[in-house]
Amino acid sequence: MGNDGGSIPDRRDLVRNKPKAEQADKANQTRARWFFCALSKRKLQEPIVSCALGKLYNKDSIIEYLLDKSAYGDGERICGHIRSLKDVKTLTLTPNPAPPAPENAAPSAERAHFVCPLTLKEMNGLQPFVYISTCGCTFTQAGLKTVSSTQSKEAETQLDVCPQCAKKYSRADDIVALNPSQEEEDDMRANMERRRLLEPPKKSKKRKNTTPEDPEPPSKKQALPGMNPTIAAASRAVVSGLAMEEAKRKAGMSDAVKSLYGSADGKKRKETFMTMGTFTRYA
Ligand SMILES: [Zn+2]
């Protein structure tokens, strides 16, 4: 390498290995995202679910998390946006018809377990994959685009039909990218928050507006003995009001603040696969 008086090392000699290491790290991250549960870091095993941000999880890990939010140390960071099983969709996946790699093969030679039913491309991170949030069927983005573009285009508003199960979906609203890029993920998160603002609050607004004299709802509430229905309704209203405010605050966050959060996230992303929070549990 030099420094023995015979030659002078230049930059290429000194940093030669770096890009290779980065490449390996990227490959590891890709493998982690497509072969392992984003929450438990265990191998993905059906039933597999995905969220509004397109991450892949084992359904049992999500159930575990929902029952006990501290079951995974960094669970809140990874899937704090999952409030119930209604926020995830079980994916309909197509098993890879190719024979699995031999037992002793290197992990990087591992075969994807699933393929796109339209193109038979493997789901290994090399091709963008999407799922339809109404039915959970999973395809390559390209495959689904090809099929849906041949469907009738009479009206933009017309719903498409899933090529696998024939359930209807909206091309604009119901296609979710799996393991999206950071920018895509940011957009998807913003969309998710916007959608949630439109959701009716858990305890309907109707109750908030009902006066104590209103004969119908109180009679229902009196079913709870020992509870003053008016106070109960008022506290519920306060809680849902606070939740709405919080949601509004998040949605109204200025771009500057968002970009701050974005870059903080970006930094986290750069952690290597091996140092990433929960991975040690798997190792
Ligand atoms: Zn389908």
Boltz pocket constraint, residues with backbone or C-beta under 6 A from the ligand:
constraints:
  - pocket:
      binder: B
      contacts: [[A, 132], [A, 135], [A, 136], [A, 137], [A, 162], [A, 163], [A, 164], [A, 165], [A, 166], [A, 167]]
      max_distance: 6.0
